[in-house]
Amino acid sequence: MVSIPDSAQVVVIGAGIVGSSIVRHLAELGWRDILLVDKGPLPEPGGSTDHASNFVFPVDHSREITELTLDSLRQYRALGVLTERGGIEVARTPERLQELRRRMSSAAAWGVEAELIGPARVRELMPHIREDLLLAGFHTPTGAIVDAVRAAELLRARAEERGALTVADRTEVTGLEVDAGPHGGMPGRIRAVVTDHGRVEAEHVVVACGVWSPRIAALADARIPLVAGVHQMMDLGPIPELAATEEWISLPLVRDMDARMYARQRGPDLEVGSYAHRPILHEPDEIPPFGAPGQASPTQMPFTAEDFAPQLAHARQLYPELLGEQGRDGVEVTQAINGLLSLTPDGAPLLGETAEVRGLWSAAAVWIKEGPGVGRAVAEWMTDGASEVDVHGADVTRFPPYARTRRHVRARAAEGFPKVYGIAHPREQWASSRPMRTSPFHPRTQALGGEFFEASGWERPQWYAANAPLVEEYARRIDHRVHEWDARWWSPIIEAEHLRMRQHAAMFDLTAFSVFDVTGQAALEGVQRMAVANADRPVGRVIYTPLLDVRGGFRSDLTIVRLGEQHFRVITGAADGARDLAWFRRHLAAELDAGHVEIHDLTSATCAIGLWGPRARDIVASLTDDDVSADGFRFGTAREVVLAGIPTLMVRISYVGDLGWEIHLPTEHGLPLWDALWEAGRPHGLIAAGGGVYGTTGRLEKAHRLFGAELTPEWDPMEAGLALPTVKEADFLGKGAYLAARAQEPAAVLCTLALTGVGAAEPRFPTGNEPVLDVDGSPLVDGRGRRSYVTSAGPAPSLGRFVMLAYLPPERAVLGTELLVEYLGTRQQAEVLAVGRAAPFDPEHRRLKG
């Protein structure tokens, strides 16, 4: 009979690699009274940890995932459960070869050992492969196979040795009790876990049970947006050549990326795995319990041979010596399963405290290769409020409510499954589950031929076909993109729209902004505690501010408008809105519970138009009796203005670096105001411009930072050039770390670079995450061991340059310093164009503030 305590400091649900890693790191960080429960039997409880292929490829285009993987490799190595035989991704097509060159750039940017090798070298490392089918291979010597089940055992043992852990297997969670928030709509707090062996009161609960996570979270009316997807695996053997090695794994793991399959030795067998079949999705309630006929474990679903037939043929073609092109005597199928793994709407893990319930944490949708790294990060987050490795991209609160629905999750999971081994462009857009959110201006932007990109469900015009004639007008000032990869998800119309804005004026659909009001008797105190900048400014002032975590890294950057003594409007980016709203609610929980602060999400109730350019004031002045002159409406202020008979909130700031305003108003008035501005702007050369100008060309000409690119938890405001002249007296989140950073020289300096050596015949255009190198080709590494890489890249049409942002070691952060940027296997010459926050275009901000 399983015995469980009546209470625990934390209950971790799920004893796979992730849950076992979390309990180990919580114990090392001083937590006691940890309870780990799993409904399956240990050491193999029946989740994905038991059946996964367990290989670790160290390189990902995501820095976040790479850092988690490298940390996991270190931990696996220390546990003695890692067999390092290297890994090879092979290319059969020119398109894949280009992708392997891009993988090389990512490896260089993140500091991972890798090499691009020819077919002969591939066969030298993997003697049984057909080299004539291959163009090249991407080889990582630290690629490895891990014994994940044994690793989980050892991790649990580490926690038990500290007297911190109680383990209860064969224990099913049947309920989660939540104390409701004192005010409607506010998150409640976890109270207890109910199991078939008793009830456990708990301060914290971590859901780390993989494909079952949505069902467990739902017991607390919370949502963990994932769905179980099938990944097919087949073992064939015994194969004499593999049996003769007398090793479990003696050869590199090979990923045949174009065929969307991999192969690895498993003792005398060859295991072949496929990501090429149709998406096969299962809800948690469709997963049978232990003991189901024909299944070794719940996540090893019955094999569907018809889905695997093409991959088996590809495997026989690539390894004819081992498998035979038409089969081989004595080599049979020894195991074949439809293994389950977790798929999310954007392919990233789901980590952190849930938006719906305080104290309820998610650690789901994590691959074996990231497991221990995630365990450490989540444990640090729970203990200190932030983790050493930046995991903001995996924050479970990043999804707004629509994106947590079953229909959306399934649609995006089905679309995303082929991308696991596919070639995804950095600017590539999702096609499924659209449109979900459209602005009141959508009829007009559609009529103008808007090319819509999506952010947090919003359909945002990136450029307009109606502006195509401008390309010819500005042809001599627009880059011609010869290579299809560079031109993909881009248009020269963006640069033409930019130049017209600088010459006349442009209006932007900014409805995707996330907007929420902070009010109540303690609103000022609460906002001051969140923001680095001083929020105690006169009513009508606009405050741009970073938000920091306790380590002093960036959590967000946003705009706050003081509308009253205790009334603040927070305006943040579409992609950051759900996460920022959860962050405010989490850190103002005491004030919310006491009724001293209220937070109201106005995103769907408001819309916004951006109007910028040298003629913007003329356009606005024709629609109002208010004084909108430079002295009458100063930069950095906001006020209510009636435009064309419509009440608006006009905010005089600019992300694109030109004269103008953000104009915020109720959604129902949006379309009439768009039409009024459009008509008033005709005599002034007004156009509609898209997100390509707003988020790339205009932003980069002014060296404006972007959260998630330049601003992440691994950098501090001193390095980003966002430290304020003075530090406010009021306390704020991360203040201690911020003061410590100010007391020393920054380890890196954010700079603007520009390409200098691009040939006129075939220029190339980096997209971001490319390594920045010294002129001799050596990596640039700052005092904290971080390598320099491109954080953002794009054209600066007003300057006739292609520019990039990158953090550099201070000795390289000097105007004119010559550098190299590695892009798709070529090294392009570059120079430092501006240092720190200095703007390459209009550095005195005369246009902006005039």
C-alpha positions in Angstrom: 0.0 0.0 0.0 1.4 3.4 -1.1 1.7 5.8 1.8 1.7 9.6 1.1 2.0 12.5 3.6 -0.9 14.8 4.5 1.1 17.9 3.3 4.1 18.9 1.2 5.9 22.0 0.3 5.6 21.0 -3.3 4.0 18.1 -5.2 5.6 17.2 -8.5 3.3 15.1 -10.8 5.2 12.9 -13.1 8.4 10.9 -12.5 9.9 10.9 -16.0 13.1 12.7 -16.8 11.6 16.2 -16.3 9.9 15.6 -12.9 12.9 13.7 -11.6 15.2 16.5 -12.7 13.0 19.1 -10.9 12.9 17.3 -7.6 16.7 16.8 -7.7 17.3 20.6 -8.3 14.7 21.7 -5.8 16.4 19.6 -3.2 19.8 21.1 -4.0 18.3 24.5 -3.7 17.1 23.8 -0.2 13.5 22.6 -0.7 12.3 19.9 1.7 9.0 18.1 1.9 9.0 17.3 -1.8 6.4 14.7 -2.9 6.8 13.1 -6.4 3.8 11.1 -7.6 3.3 9.0 -10.8 0.4 6.8 -11.7 2.8 4.3 -13.3 5.3 1.9 -11.7 8.9 3.0 -11.2 11.5 2.9 -12.6 9.5 2.9 -15.9 6.2 4.7 -15.3 5.0 4.5 -18.9 5.6 8.0 -20.2 7.7 9.2 -23.1 10.9 8.8 -21.1 10.5 5.1 -21.3 10.2 4.7 -25.0 12.1 7.7 -26.5 15.0 7.2 -28.7 17.0 9.2 -26.2 19.4 10.9 -28.5 20.8 14.4 -27.9 21.7 16.7 -30.8 23.3 19.8 -29.2 22.5 22.4 -31.9 19.2 24.2 -32.4 18.5 27.5 -34.2 17.0 28.6 -30.9 19.6 29.9 -28.4 17.2 29.0 -25.5 16.8 25.4 -26.6 20.5 25.0 -27.2 21.4 26.3 -23.8 19.0 23.9 -22.1 20.4 21.1 -24.2 24.0 21.9 -23.4 23.2 22.1 -19.7 21.4 18.7 -20.0 24.5 17.2 -21.7 26.6 18.4 -18.8 24.3 16.8 -16.2 23.9 13.6 -18.1 27.7 13.3 -18.4 28.1 13.9 -14.7 25.5 11.2 -14.0 27.5 8.7 -16.1 24.5 7.9 -18.4 25.8 9.4 -21.6 27.3 7.6 -24.6 28.9 10.2 -26.9 29.3 8.8 -30.4 28.5 12.0 -32.3 25.6 12.9 -34.5 25.3 13.6 -38.2 22.5 15.3 -40.1 22.8 14.5 -43.8 21.6 16.4 -46.8 20.3 14.8 -50.0 19.2 18.1 -51.7 20.7 21.5 -52.3 18.0 23.1 -50.1 19.0 20.9 -47.2 22.7 21.6 -47.8 21.9 25.3 -47.4 20.1 24.5 -44.2 23.1 22.6 -42.9 25.2 25.7 -43.6 22.7 27.6 -41.5 23.1 25.0 -38.8 26.8 25.7 -38.9 26.1 29.4 -38.3 24.0 28.5 -35.3 26.6 26.2 -33.9 29.2 29.0 -34.2 26.9 31.6 -32.7 26.1 29.4 -29.7 29.6 28.0 -29.3 29.0 24.4 -30.1 31.6 22.2 -31.8 30.5 21.2 -35.3 31.8 20.7 -38.8 30.4 20.4 -42.3 31.7 17.2 -43.8 31.5 15.6 -47.3 29.9 12.3 -48.1 33.2 10.3 -47.9 33.7 11.6 -44.3 30.1 10.7 -43.5 30.7 7.1 -44.6 34.0 7.0 -42.7 32.1 7.8 -39.5 29.1 5.7 -40.4 30.5 2.9 -42.6 27.2 1.3 -43.6 25.7 4.4 -45.3 25.3 5.0 -49.0 27.5 8.1 -49.6 26.3 8.5 -53.2 22.9 9.6 -52.0 24.4 12.4 -50.0 25.7 15.9 -50.6 27.1 16.6 -47.1 26.7 16.1 -43.4 26.5 18.3 -40.3 28.6 16.6 -37.7 28.5 17.3 -34.0 31.0 15.2 -32.1 29.1 15.8 -28.8 25.9 14.2 -30.1 25.0 11.4 -27.8 22.6 8.7 -26.6 21.4 8.9 -23.0 19.9 6.2 -20.7 17.0 8.4 -19.6 15.3 5.9 -17.4 18.6 5.3 -15.4 19.2 9.1 -15.4 15.7 9.6 -13.8 16.5 7.0 -11.1 19.8 8.7 -10.2 18.2 12.2 -10.1 15.5 11.0 -7.7 18.2 9.3 -5.6 20.1 12.6 -5.3 17.0 14.2 -3.8 16.3 11.3 -1.5 19.9 11.4 -0.3 19.2 14.9 1.0 16.2 13.7 2.9 14.0 16.0 0.8 11.9 13.6 -1.3 9.1 11.2 -0.9 8.2 9.1 -4.0 4.8 7.6 -4.5 4.4 5.6 -7.7 1.2 3.8 -8.7 -0.6 6.9 -7.4 -3.1 8.6 -9.6 -4.0 12.3 -9.2 -7.8 12.6 -9.2 -8.2 16.2 -8.3 -6.6 19.6 -7.6 -8.1 21.9 -5.1 -7.8 25.7 -5.7 -8.7 28.6 -3.4 -10.5 31.0 -5.6 -9.2 34.5 -5.9 -11.1 37.1 -3.9 -12.2 39.0 -7.0 -13.7 37.6 -10.1 -11.3 36.8 -12.9 -8.2 36.9 -10.7 -6.1 33.8 -10.4 -6.7 31.6 -7.4 -4.1 29.6 -5.5 -3.4 25.9 -5.4 -4.4 24.3 -2.1 -4.1 20.5 -2.4 -3.6 17.5 -4.6 -6.1 14.7 -4.3 -5.0 11.2 -5.2 -6.4 7.7 -5.0 -4.2 7.2 -1.9 -5.2 10.4 -0.1 -5.2 14.2 -0.1 -2.0 16.3 0.2 -2.0 20.0 1.0 0.6 21.8 -1.0 2.0 25.3 -1.5 3.1 24.4 -5.0 2.2 21.8 -7.6 4.3 21.1 -10.7 2.6 19.3 -13.6 5.4 17.4 -15.3 3.5 14.4 -16.7 4.0 14.9 -20.4 1.1 14.0 -22.6 -1.2 13.8 -19.6 -0.4 17.4 -18.5 -3.6 19.0 -20.0 -5.8 16.6 -18.2 -4.1 17.2 -14.9 -4.1 21.0 -15.3 -7.8 20.9 -16.2 -8.5 19.6 -12.7 -7.7 23.1 -11.5 -9.4 24.8 -14.5 -6.0 25.7 -15.9 -4.8 25.0 -19.4 -1.5 23.5 -20.6 -1.8 23.8 -24.4 -0.4 20.6 -25.8 -1.6 17.5 -27.6 -0.1 14.1 -27.8 1.3 13.3 -31.3 2.6 10.0 -32.7 6.3 9.6 -33.6 6.8 6.2 -35.3 9.7 4.0 -34.4 10.8 0.6 -35.6 13.7 -1.7 -34.5 15.1 -4.1 -37.1 17.5 -6.9 -36.3 19.5 -8.7 -35.3 22.0 -7.3 -37.8 25.4 -9.2 -37.7 27.5 -6.0 -38.3 26.0 -4.3 -35.3 25.9 -7.4 -33.1 29.7 -7.8 -33.8 30.4 -4.5 -32.1 29.1 -5.9 -28.8 28.1 -2.4 -27.8 24.7 -0.8 -27.3 25.7 2.2 -29.4 29.0 2.3 -31.3 28.1 4.5 -34.2 26.9 8.0 -34.7 23.2 8.7 -34.8 22.3 9.8 -38.3 19.3 12.1 -39.1 18.3 11.8 -42.8 16.6 15.2 -42.7 15.2 15.2 -46.3 13.5 11.8 -45.6 12.5 13.1 -42.2 13.8 10.1 -40.4 16.7 9.0 -38.2 18.6 5.8 -37.5 20.6 4.7 -34.5 22.1 1.5 -33.3 20.4 -0.2 -30.4 22.7 -3.1 -29.7 22.3 -5.7 -32.5 19.3 -3.7 -33.9 19.0 -0.6 -36.0 16.2 1.7 -34.8 14.5 3.8 -37.4 12.3 6.7 -36.4 10.0 8.8 -38.6 8.6 12.3 -38.6 7.4 12.0 -42.2 4.0 10.4 -41.7 0.7 12.2 -41.4 0.0 14.0 -38.1 -1.6 11.5 -35.7 -2.9 13.2 -32.6 -4.4 11.8 -29.4 -6.2 13.5 -26.5 -5.2 12.4 -23.0 -8.4 10.5 -22.5 -7.6 8.4 -25.5 -4.4 7.1 -24.0 -5.1 3.7 -22.3 -3.8 2.8 -18.8 -1.1 0.2 -18.1 -2.1 -3.3 -19.1 -4.0 -2.4 -22.3 -3.8 -5.3 -24.7 -1.0 -5.1 -27.2 0.8 -2.2 -25.5 3.9 -2.4 -23.4 3.1 1.0 -21.9 0.4 3.7 -22.2 2.5 5.9 -24.6 3.5 3.0 -26.9 0.4 3.0 -29.1 -0.3 0.3 -31.7 1.8 0.6 -34.8 0.2 1.7 -38.1 2.4 0.0 -40.7 1.0 1.8 -43.7 2.2 5.2 -42.3 5.7 3.9 -41.9 6.2 2.1 -45.3 7.9 5.0 -47.1 10.4 5.5 -44.3 11.2 1.8 -44.2 12.0 2.0 -47.9 14.1 5.1 -47.4 16.0 3.3 -44.6 16.7 0.3 -46.8 17.9 2.6 -49.5 20.3 4.5 -47.3 21.6 1.4 -45.4 21.5 -1.4 -47.9 24.4 -3.2 -46.2 22.5 -3.5 -43.0 18.9 -3.8 -44.1 19.0 -4.9 -47.7 17.2 -2.8 -50.3 14.5 -5.5 -50.5 15.0 -6.9 -47.1 17.7 -9.1 -45.6 17.4 -12.7 -44.4 17.4 -12.9 -40.6 16.7 -9.2 -40.1 13.2 -8.8 -38.8 11.1 -6.2 -37.1 11.8 -6.7 -33.4 9.7 -3.8 -32.2 7.4 -1.2 -33.8 5.4 1.4 -32.0 3.5 4.6 -32.4 5.2 6.5 -29.6 3.6 9.5 -28.1 5.3 12.9 -27.6 4.0 16.3 -26.7 3.2 18.9 -29.4 2.5 22.6 -28.7 1.1 25.4 -30.8 4.5 26.8 -31.5 6.8 23.8 -30.9 8.4 25.2 -27.7 8.1 23.8 -24.2 5.5 24.9 -21.7 7.3 26.1 -18.5 6.4 28.3 -15.5 3.6 29.2 -13.3 0.2 29.0 -15.1 -1.8 32.1 -15.8 -4.9 30.7 -14.2 -3.7 29.4 -10.8 -1.0 30.7 -8.6 1.3 28.0 -7.3 0.4 25.7 -10.2 3.5 25.2 -12.4 3.9 23.6 -15.8 7.0 21.6 -16.9 5.6 20.0 -20.1 6.4 19.4 -23.7 10.1 18.8 -23.0 12.3 16.5 -25.0 14.8 14.1 -23.4 17.7 16.3 -24.7 16.4 19.3 -22.6 15.1 17.4 -19.6 17.7 18.1 -16.9 18.3 21.6 -18.1 14.6 22.4 -17.8 14.6 20.8 -14.4 17.3 23.1 -13.2 15.6 26.2 -14.8 12.2 25.5 -13.3 13.6 24.8 -9.9 15.6 28.1 -10.0 12.5 29.9 -11.2 10.4 28.5 -8.4 13.1 29.3 -5.8 14.5 32.7 -6.9 11.9 34.0 -9.3 14.2 33.6 -12.4 16.5 31.1 -13.9 20.1 31.3 -15.1 19.2 30.1 -18.6 16.8 32.4 -20.4 13.5 30.5 -20.8 11.1 33.4 -21.6 10.3 31.8 -25.0 8.9 28.7 -23.2 6.8 30.6 -20.6 3.4 28.9 -20.5 1.7 32.3 -20.1 2.8 33.4 -23.6 -0.5 32.1 -25.1 -3.6 34.2 -24.9 -6.9 32.4 -24.1 -7.8 31.5 -27.8 -4.4 29.9 -28.2 -5.0 27.6 -25.3 -8.2 26.1 -26.8 -8.2 22.5 -28.0 -9.1 23.4 -31.6 -6.2 25.8 -31.9 -3.7 23.5 -30.2 -4.6 20.6 -32.5 -4.5 22.7 -35.7 -1.1 24.1 -34.9 0.3 20.8 -33.7 -0.8 19.2 -37.0 0.9 22.0 -39.0 4.0 22.0 -36.8 4.7 18.2 -36.8 6.2 18.2 -40.4 8.4 21.1 -39.3 10.3 18.9 -36.7 12.6 17.8 -39.5 11.5 20.4 -42.0 13.3 23.6 -43.1 11.6 26.6 -41.4 12.5 30.1 -42.5 13.0 32.5 -39.6 10.2 34.7 -41.0 7.9 31.8 -41.9 4.2 32.3 -40.9 1.7 29.8 -39.6 -1.2 29.0 -41.9 -3.6 27.1 -39.7 -6.2 28.5 -37.3 -6.4 31.9 -39.1 -7.8 34.4 -39.0 -8.5 34.5 -35.2 -8.3 38.2 -34.4 -8.8 41.0 -36.9 -8.8 44.8 -36.3 -11.6 47.1 -37.2 -9.4 48.3 -40.1 -9.3 44.9 -41.6 -11.7 45.6 -44.5 -9.5 48.5 -45.6 -6.2 46.8 -45.2 -7.5 43.8 -47.1 -8.7 46.1 -49.9 -5.2 47.5 -50.1 -3.7 44.1 -50.7 -2.2 43.6 -47.2 0.1 40.6 -46.8 -0.8 39.5 -43.4 1.6 38.2 -40.8 0.2 36.8 -37.5 1.1 37.8 -33.9 -0.8 36.4 -31.0 -3.7 35.7 -33.3 -3.8 39.2 -34.8 -3.8 39.6 -38.5 -1.2 42.4 -39.1 -0.4 43.8 -42.5 3.3 43.4 -43.2 3.2 45.2 -46.6 0.6 46.3 -49.1 0.3 45.3 -52.7 -1.3 48.7 -53.4 2.1 50.2 -52.8 3.9 48.2 -55.5 4.2 51.2 -57.9 6.4 52.8 -55.3 9.0 50.2 -55.8 9.8 51.6 -59.3 9.7 55.1 -57.9 12.4 54.3 -55.3 14.1 51.5 -57.3 17.6 53.0 -57.0 17.3 53.0 -53.2 15.9 49.5 -52.7 18.0 46.3 -52.4 17.5 43.6 -55.0 17.3 40.2 -53.3 18.8 37.7 -55.8 18.6 34.6 -53.6 15.2 33.0 -53.0 15.9 32.4 -49.3 16.7 36.0 -48.7 13.6 37.1 -50.5 11.2 34.7 -48.8 8.6 36.3 -46.6 10.0 39.7 -47.6 9.1 42.3 -50.2 10.8 45.3 -51.7 7.5 47.1 -51.1 8.6 47.3 -47.4 11.5 49.5 -48.3 9.4 51.6 -50.7 6.8 52.2 -47.9 9.6 53.2 -45.6 11.0 55.8 -48.0 7.5 57.2 -48.6 7.0 57.5 -44.9 10.2 59.4 -44.5 9.3 61.7 -47.3 5.6 62.2 -46.6 3.6 60.1 -44.1 2.3 56.6 -43.4 -0.4 55.1 -41.2 -0.1 51.8 -39.5 -2.6 49.3 -38.1 -1.4 48.9 -34.5 -4.5 47.2 -33.1 -2.4 44.2 -32.1 -0.9 46.1 -29.2 -1.8 44.5 -25.9 -3.3 47.1 -23.5 -4.3 46.9 -19.9 -5.1 49.5 -17.2 -3.7 49.5 -13.7 -6.0 51.4 -11.3 -6.9 51.6 -7.6 -5.6 53.2 -4.5 -2.2 51.5 -4.7 -1.8 51.7 -8.5 1.2 54.1 -8.4 2.9 52.0 -5.7 2.3 48.8 -7.8 3.5 50.2 -11.1 6.6 51.7 -9.4 7.5 48.3 -8.1 7.2 46.8 -11.6 9.1 49.4 -13.7 12.7 50.5 -13.8 11.7 54.0 -14.9 10.0 56.4 -12.5 6.3 56.2 -13.0 5.6 59.0 -10.6 5.5 61.6 -13.4 2.9 64.2 -14.1 -0.4 63.0 -15.5 -0.2 62.9 -19.3 3.5 61.8 -19.4 4.6 58.7 -21.4 7.1 56.4 -19.7 9.2 54.0 -21.7 10.6 51.4 -19.3 12.1 47.9 -19.1 10.8 45.4 -16.7 13.4 43.2 -15.0 13.5 39.9 -13.3 15.2 39.4 -9.9 18.6 38.7 -11.6 18.4 42.1 -13.4 17.8 40.6 -16.9 15.0 41.9 -19.1 11.5 40.5 -18.6 9.9 43.0 -21.0 10.0 46.6 -22.3 6.9 48.6 -22.7 5.2 51.9 -22.6 3.2 53.2 -19.6 0.9 56.3 -19.9 -0.1 58.0 -16.7 -3.8 58.9 -17.2 -4.6 59.9 -13.6 -3.1 60.0 -10.1 -3.9 56.3 -9.7 -4.5 55.3 -13.3 -1.8 53.9 -15.6 -2.2 52.4 -19.1 0.3 49.7 -20.1 0.9 49.3 -23.8 3.0 46.3 -24.9 3.7 44.2 -28.0 1.2 41.7 -29.3 3.5 38.7 -28.8 4.3 39.8 -25.2 0.9 40.8 -24.0 -0.4 37.6 -22.4 3.0 37.1 -20.7 3.2 40.7 -19.5 -0.3 40.6 -18.1 0.4 37.5 -16.2 3.6 39.0 -14.9 1.8 42.1 -13.5 -0.9 40.0 -11.9 1.6 37.6 -10.4 3.8 40.4 -8.8 0.9 42.5 -7.7 -1.0 39.6 -6.3 -1.2 40.9 -2.7 -2.6 44.3 -3.9 -5.1 42.5 -6.2 -6.2 40.2 -3.4 -6.7 43.2 -1.0 -8.6 45.1 -3.6 -6.1 48.0 -3.6 -5.2 47.4 -7.3 -7.3 46.4 -10.3 -6.0 45.3 -13.7 -8.3 45.4 -16.7 -7.3 44.0 -20.0 -8.5 46.4 -22.7 -6.8 44.7 -25.7 -10.1 43.7 -27.4 -11.8 46.9 -26.5 -9.3 49.3 -28.1 -7.6 49.7 -31.4 -4.7 51.9 -32.5 -3.4 53.7 -35.6 0.2 54.8 -35.9 0.6 58.0 -38.0 4.2 59.1 -38.7 6.2 61.1 -41.2 7.0 64.8 -41.8 3.4 65.5 -42.9 1.8 63.8 -40.0 1.1 67.0 -38.1 -0.6 68.6 -41.1 -2.9 65.6 -41.4 -3.9 65.6 -37.7 -4.3 69.4 -37.6 -6.9 69.2 -40.3 -9.1 67.0 -38.2 -9.0 68.7 -34.8 -9.2 72.1 -33.1 -6.6 71.1 -30.5 -3.1 72.5 -30.6 -0.9 69.7 -32.1 2.1 72.0 -32.7 5.6 71.1 -31.4 5.1 73.3 -28.4 1.4 72.5 -27.9 1.8 68.7 -28.0 5.3 67.9 -26.9 7.1 64.6 -27.5 6.7 62.0 -24.7 3.2 63.2 -23.7 -0.3 61.9 -24.2 -3.7 63.5 -24.0 -7.3 63.0 -25.1 -8.0 64.6 -28.5 -11.1 64.6 -30.6 -10.2 63.7 -34.2 -12.9 64.0 -36.8 -15.5 64.0 -34.0 -14.1 60.8 -32.5 -12.6 60.8 -28.9 -9.0 59.4 -29.0 -6.0 59.1 -26.8 -3.0 60.5 -28.7 0.4 59.4 -27.6 3.4 61.3 -29.0 6.1 58.6 -29.3 7.5 56.8 -32.3 9.1 53.4 -32.8 9.9 54.3 -36.4 11.8 57.5 -35.5 9.6 60.1 -37.2 7.2 62.8 -36.3 3.8 61.5 -35.3 1.5 59.7 -32.8 0.1 56.5 -31.7 -3.7 57.1 -31.7 -5.7 54.8 -29.4 -9.4 54.7 -29.4 -12.4 52.4 -28.8 -12.7 49.6 -31.3 -16.2 50.7 -32.6 -14.8 54.0 -33.7 -11.8 52.5 -35.5 -13.0 52.3 -39.0 -14.5 55.9 -39.2 -11.2 57.3 -37.9 -9.1 55.3 -40.4 -11.3 56.7 -43.2 -11.1 60.2 -41.9 -7.3 60.1 -41.7 -7.0 58.5 -45.1 -9.0 61.2 -46.7 -7.2 64.0 -44.8 -3.9 62.5 -45.8 -4.5 62.3 -49.6 -3.2 65.8 -50.3 -0.1 65.0 -48.2 1.0 61.8 -49.9 -0.2 59.5 -47.1 0.0 55.7 -47.6 -0.7 52.7 -45.4 2.5 51.0 -44.4 3.0 47.6 -42.8 4.8 45.8 -40.0 7.9 45.5 -42.1 8.5 49.2 -41.7 7.3 49.4 -38.1 9.2 46.4 -36.8 12.2 46.2 -39.0 13.4 49.1 -41.2 12.1 52.0 -39.1 13.1 50.4 -35.9 16.6 49.5 -37.0 17.4 52.9 -38.4 16.8 54.2 -34.9 18.5 51.3 -33.1 15.4 50.6 -31.1 15.6 47.4 -29.1 13.1 44.6 -29.3 12.2 42.3 -26.5 13.0 38.7 -27.4 15.8 39.8 -29.7 18.0 42.5 -28.1 16.3 42.4 -24.8 16.3 39.0 -23.0 17.0 37.9 -19.5 20.7 37.2 -20.3 21.4 40.9 -20.9 21.1 43.9 -18.5 20.2 47.5 -19.1 23.8 48.7 -18.9 24.8 46.4 -21.7 21.7 47.3 -23.8 22.2 51.0 -23.4 19.0 51.4 -21.5 20.3 52.4 -18.1 18.7 55.6 -16.9 20.8 58.6 -15.7 19.6 58.2 -12.2 18.0 55.4 -10.1 14.6 56.2 -8.5 14.3 55.9 -4.8 11.3 53.5 -5.0 12.0 49.8 -4.9 11.4 47.8 -8.0 11.8 44.2 -9.1 15.5 43.6 -10.0 16.7 46.8 -8.4 19.5 45.1 -6.5 20.9 43.4 -9.6 20.4 46.6 -11.6 22.5 48.6 -9.0 25.2 46.0 -9.1 25.3 46.2 -12.9 25.6 50.0 -12.8 28.5 49.7 -10.4 30.7 48.0 -12.9 31.7 48.3 -16.5 29.4 46.4 -18.9 30.7 43.1 -20.2 29.2 43.8 -23.6 27.8 46.8 -25.5 24.9 46.7 -27.9 26.0 48.2 -31.3 24.6 48.8 -34.7 26.6 47.1 -37.5 26.4 47.6 -41.2 27.6 45.4 -44.0 30.4 46.8 -46.1 31.7 44.1 -48.4 28.6 43.0 -50.1 29.2 42.5 -53.8 26.8 44.2 -56.2 26.1 41.0 -58.2 24.9 38.7 -55.4 24.3 40.5 -52.1 23.1 38.4 -49.2 20.9 39.5 -46.3 21.2 38.0 -42.8 18.0 37.3 -40.9 19.3 37.1 -37.3 21.3 34.8 -35.0 24.4 34.8 -37.3 27.8 34.8 -35.5 29.7 38.0 -35.5 33.4 37.3 -35.8 36.7 39.1 -35.6 38.4 39.9 -38.9 40.6 36.8 -38.5 37.4 34.6 -38.2 37.7 34.0 -34.5 34.6 34.3 -32.3 34.0 37.4 -30.2 33.5 36.4 -26.6 32.7 38.9 -23.8 33.8 38.8 -20.2 30.9 36.6 -19.2 31.6 34.0 -21.9 28.8 35.1 -24.3 29.5 35.0 -28.0 28.5 37.9 -30.3 25.7 37.2 -32.7 23.2 39.2 -34.8 20.1 39.9 -32.7 18.2 41.8 -35.5 18.9 42.5 -39.1 17.3 44.4 -42.0 17.7 47.2 -44.5 18.0 50.9 -43.5 16.6 52.4 -46.7 17.2 56.0 -45.5 20.9 55.3 -45.1 21.3 53.0 -48.1 22.8 50.3 -45.8 22.0 46.9 -44.5 22.2 47.0 -40.7 22.3 44.7 -37.8 22.2 44.9 -34.0 24.7 42.8 -31.9 26.3 42.8 -28.5 30.1 43.2 -28.7 32.9 43.0 -26.2 33.7 46.6 -25.1 37.0 46.7 -26.9 35.3 46.0 -30.2 32.4 48.4 -29.5 34.2 51.3 -31.3 33.0 53.2 -34.4 34.5 51.9 -37.6 35.7 48.6 -36.1 35.9 46.0 -38.9 34.2 42.7 -38.3 32.8 39.6 -40.1 29.2 38.2 -40.1 28.9 34.5 -41.1 25.8 33.8 -43.1 25.0 30.5 -44.8 28.6 29.5 -45.1 30.0 32.9 -46.3 31.7 35.6 -44.2 30.6 39.1 -45.0 32.5 42.2 -44.1 30.9 44.6 -41.6 31.7 47.6 -39.5 30.4 49.2 -36.3 28.1 52.0 -37.5 26.8 53.2 -34.1 27.6 52.4 -30.5 25.1 51.9 -27.7 21.8 53.6 -28.0 23.0 56.1 -30.7 20.7 56.1 -33.7 22.3 55.6 -37.2 19.5 57.8 -38.7 18.7 61.2 -37.3 20.9 60.8 -34.3 19.8 64.1 -32.8 16.1 63.0 -33.1 15.2 66.3 -34.7 12.5 64.6 -36.9 11.1 62.7 -33.9 10.8 65.7 -31.6 10.2 68.5 -34.0 
